[in-house]
Amino acid sequence: MNYHLIDGKATAAKIKEEIAEEVNRIVAAGGKRPHLAAILVGHDGGSETYVKNKVIACEVCGFKSTLIRFEDDVTEEELLAKVKELNEDDDVDGYIVQLPLPKHIDEQKIIMAVDYRKDVDGFHPINVGRMAIGLPCFISATPLGILTLLRRYGIETSGKKCVILGRSNIVGKPMAQLMMQKQYGDSTVTVCHSRSKTLKDECREADIIIAAIGQPDFVTADMVKEGAVVIDVGTTRVPDATRKSGFRLNGDVKFDEVAPKCSFITPVPGGVGPMTICSLMKNTLAAGKKEYYK
């Protein structure tokens, strides 16, 4: 089968252009330029890269951005004080606390302290709850990015069987909620995870597979039916001596053998990844416009 490659990089670039045009109109009409802040704790390589890319995306979209750095030994109290400060800063429309945080800090406590009206990551229980019942809210960036790709590529989801691999709070659970809801996926959804006994059988029946299980090359050709749509969320660093960095990013899907069976498939890198940052920009624009919360 000739598959279509879902180009997240090109789609994200197009959306950022659209956002930049809208920001120009807002500012030209005397409105406020959206402002995104990010808190980065420590020097985790992956987090450093993410945050750097977010700052670059802000420039492209015409946003104001602020990066707040703390060392690994920052106390929970200091972090909570900074969160409170950002909550009260009228110039900051939205902000993120880059996860993971050091072990001595209670991540859930930090997430709960973020003002849900500025929670552009969509992790606060109020946003998660509103999403679950279909109310307007900030939807976490990766699921929103996947929905956007499905829409932009005109992929039919209504009435389709969708299998989601993984049950994380960041991807698996919200993705399942959204694919089930009438206004988004309108699909029949099955969630599989490491304990699922019939995982391969479920996948073989799926029209759409969304793989977010965090295991490189987990999805193989024998798990995919002809004509399926495969969305690969996985990004695991695997050693690769041929690369200057010494590693490459590997998805959850064994791309070379799965792709020929698909109608549509996302690559890694260049698929879901760029859409995640672009969705954060969409949420920041919505925060700036007070679209969901006055």
Secondary structure, DSSP 8 states (H G I E B T S, - for coil): ---EE--HHHHHHHHHHHHHHHHHHHHHTT----EEEEEEES--HHHHHHHHHHHHHHHHHT-EEEEEEE-TT--HHHHHHHHHHHHH-TT--EEEE-S---TTS-HHHHHHHS-GGGBTT--SHHHHHHHHTT-S----HHHHHHHHHHHHTT---TT-EEEEE---TTTHHHHHHHHHSTTTT--EEEEE-TT-TTHHHHHHT-SEEEE-S--TT-B-GGG--TTEEEEE---EEEE-TTSTTSEEEE-SB-HHHHGGGEEEE--SSSSHHHHHHHHHHHHHHHHHTT-S--
